[in-house]
Each structure stands twice: as C-alpha cells, then as structure tokens.
Amino acid sequence: MTRARRALAATGLAAVLAAGLSGCGTDLAGFADRADAACAKSLRVVDRLATTGDTSTGTPTAALRTALDRYKVIELLVSELTEGALPGGADGSAIESKWLGPSRRSMEAREKDLLDLSHAVGDGDDDRVPELAASADRAGVDGVDKEFLVEANMPSCAALFS
C-alpha cells in the first residue's frame, strides 16, 4: 500500500470511527456495542497489514511500515474513544482506568521501540529488526485489562488489544 493509500485508509477509518462513536455516552451496553464495532473495523485493518504488498514482504522496511501502520490504527481508535462520550460513573471510570488509560501510556512508552526500529532499519541492522518489531507491536496493548473487555462484551476490542 502506498503512503498516499495508507493516509487515505487512515482518513477513511477516522471518518468511520467518528461516525460510529458519536453519542457513545449513554450506558455501558451502548458504548460497548459501538466500541466493539469500531474495534472490529480496526482489527480488520491490522489483519490486512499481514497481506498488503508493502507490509507483508518480510523485509525490515516492511516490518517498520507494519509497526507504524498498526500504531496509527490503535492510536486513532483510542483517540476517538477517548474524545467520545464515555458512560458516566463507575463504568466510564473503569473504561478509562482498565483500557484507554493503559493503552495511551503503552503507546507513549513504546514510541522508543518504534524509533529504535526505524534506526535499525535505516542503519541496516537487520538482526535487531524482528525483536524491535515485536516490541513495537505491543504499542497500545501493554497494561490493558483484556478480561475487562471480554466481561464488558467487547470481544473484538479484547482481540485487538491482546
């Protein structure tokens, strides 16, 4: 996928997420339905990275593109969910403390992995790429309570954040 097509796909995903998540602040069940649908769409995008020409070739550059594209998908989803209205009270607090907060902190912490991966690819240090790519793929995932997502009836979110 060319850079322009990736940008267009990200823009399209943003529009879908924004439309699907507006008005999420009713109750946990309504939020969970909309959030899980958005996670399912994001999961399909992430899964497609494994079969897209410029991210599935097994080269160090493909590993970097995959890690960056995956990061963008997770970041966009978490941003849209965070900016949308969460359920009130304990449900909203639980979503923030068990899922969205840890995901944001994980993305911030894993930015160094993305940078290290980029440097390894640029420097031709191919031996380090698989380990760095695996670490970068954890961005947005570390610390997320997957059991909470399953219990809240968000199985697609649990799969995406695993």
C-alpha positions as CSV (number, residue, x, y, z in Angstrom):
1,M,0.0,0.0,0.0
2,T,1.5,3.3,-1.0
3,R,1.9,6.1,1.5
4,A,-1.0,8.0,-0.1
5,R,-3.3,5.0,0.1
6,R,-2.3,4.4,3.8
7,A,-3.1,8.0,4.5
8,L,-6.5,7.7,2.7
9,A,-7.2,4.5,4.6
10,A,-6.4,6.2,7.9
11,T,-8.7,9.1,6.9
12,G,-11.5,6.7,6.0
13,L,-11.1,4.8,9.2
14,A,-11.2,8.1,11.1
15,A,-14.5,9.0,9.4
16,V,-16.0,5.6,10.1
17,L,-14.9,5.7,13.8
18,A,-16.1,9.3,14.3
19,A,-19.5,8.5,12.8
20,G,-19.8,5.2,14.7
21,L,-18.7,6.5,18.1
22,S,-20.6,9.8,18.2
23,G,-23.0,9.8,21.1
24,C,-21.4,6.9,22.9
25,G,-22.1,8.4,26.3
26,T,-25.4,6.6,27.0
27,D,-24.7,3.4,29.0
28,L,-22.1,0.7,29.1
29,A,-24.0,-1.6,26.8
30,G,-24.5,1.0,24.1
31,F,-20.9,2.2,24.4
32,A,-19.7,-1.4,24.3
33,D,-21.7,-2.2,21.1
34,R,-20.3,0.8,19.3
35,A,-16.8,0.5,20.6
36,D,-16.6,-3.2,19.7
37,A,-17.8,-2.5,16.2
38,A,-15.0,0.1,15.9
39,C,-12.5,-2.3,17.3
40,A,-13.7,-5.0,14.8
41,K,-13.1,-2.5,11.9
42,S,-9.6,-1.6,13.3
43,L,-8.8,-5.3,13.8
44,R,-9.6,-5.9,10.1
45,V,-7.3,-3.1,9.1
46,V,-4.5,-4.5,11.3
47,D,-5.1,-8.0,9.9
48,R,-4.9,-6.7,6.3
49,L,-1.4,-5.4,7.1
50,A,-0.2,-9.0,7.0
51,T,-1.3,-9.4,3.4
52,T,-0.7,-6.0,2.0
53,G,2.2,-5.9,-0.5
54,D,4.5,-3.3,1.1
55,T,3.9,-4.6,4.7
56,S,3.9,-8.4,4.2
57,T,7.2,-8.9,2.3
58,G,9.2,-9.9,5.4
59,T,11.8,-7.2,4.8
60,P,13.0,-4.8,7.5
61,T,11.3,-1.9,5.8
62,A,8.0,-3.9,5.7
63,A,8.4,-4.6,9.4
64,L,8.8,-0.9,10.1
65,R,5.8,0.0,7.9
66,T,3.6,-2.6,9.6
67,A,4.6,-1.4,13.1
68,L,3.9,2.3,12.2
69,D,0.6,1.5,10.5
70,R,-0.5,-0.7,13.4
71,Y,0.4,2.1,15.8
72,K,-1.6,4.6,13.8
73,V,-4.7,2.4,13.8
74,I,-4.5,1.8,17.5
75,E,-3.8,5.5,18.2
76,L,-6.7,6.6,16.1
77,L,-9.1,4.2,17.8
78,V,-8.0,5.1,21.3
79,S,-8.2,8.9,20.4
80,E,-11.7,8.5,19.0
81,L,-12.9,6.5,22.0
82,T,-11.3,8.9,24.5
83,E,-12.7,12.0,22.8
84,G,-16.2,10.5,22.5
85,A,-18.5,10.5,25.4
86,L,-17.8,7.6,27.8
87,P,-20.5,6.2,30.0
88,G,-20.9,8.0,33.3
89,G,-19.9,6.9,36.8
90,A,-18.1,3.7,37.6
91,D,-18.4,2.3,34.1
92,G,-16.7,5.3,32.4
93,S,-14.0,5.3,35.1
94,A,-13.4,1.6,34.6
95,I,-13.1,2.0,30.8
96,E,-10.6,4.8,31.4
97,S,-8.5,3.0,34.1
98,K,-8.6,-0.5,32.7
99,W,-8.4,0.1,28.9
100,L,-7.9,3.6,27.4
101,G,-5.5,5.0,30.0
102,P,-3.2,2.0,29.9
103,S,-3.4,1.9,26.1
104,R,-2.3,5.6,25.9
105,R,0.5,5.0,28.3
106,S,1.7,1.9,26.4
107,M,1.7,3.9,23.1
108,E,3.8,6.6,24.7
109,A,6.2,4.1,26.3
110,R,6.6,2.1,23.0
111,E,7.4,5.2,20.9
112,K,11.0,4.5,21.7
113,D,10.6,1.0,20.2
114,L,9.3,2.5,17.0
115,L,12.2,4.9,16.9
116,D,14.7,2.1,17.6
117,L,13.1,0.0,14.9
118,S,13.4,2.9,12.5
119,H,17.0,3.4,13.3
120,A,17.8,-0.3,12.9
121,V,16.1,-0.3,9.5
122,G,17.9,2.8,8.4
123,D,21.3,1.6,9.7
124,G,20.9,-1.8,8.1
125,D,20.9,-3.6,11.5
126,D,18.6,-6.3,10.2
127,D,19.4,-8.7,13.1
128,R,17.7,-6.4,15.6
129,V,14.6,-5.8,13.4
130,P,12.5,-8.9,14.4
131,E,12.8,-8.2,18.2
132,L,12.3,-4.5,17.8
133,A,9.2,-5.0,15.6
134,A,7.7,-7.4,18.1
135,S,8.2,-4.8,20.8
136,A,6.8,-2.0,18.7
137,D,3.7,-4.2,18.0
138,R,2.9,-4.1,21.7
139,A,2.2,-0.4,21.5
140,G,-1.2,0.4,22.9
141,V,-1.6,-3.1,24.3
142,D,0.6,-3.3,27.4
143,G,-1.4,-3.0,30.6
144,V,-4.8,-3.2,29.0
145,D,-7.2,-5.4,31.1
146,K,-8.3,-7.8,28.4
147,E,-10.6,-9.7,30.8
148,F,-12.4,-6.4,31.4
149,L,-13.0,-6.0,27.7
150,V,-14.4,-9.6,27.4
151,E,-16.6,-9.1,30.5
152,A,-17.9,-5.8,29.1
153,N,-18.9,-7.6,25.9
154,M,-16.2,-6.2,23.7
155,P,-14.6,-9.3,22.3
156,S,-13.2,-7.5,19.2
157,C,-11.5,-5.0,21.4
158,A,-10.1,-7.8,23.6
159,A,-8.7,-9.4,20.4
160,L,-7.2,-6.1,19.1
161,F,-5.6,-5.2,22.4
162,S,-4.1,-8.7,23.1
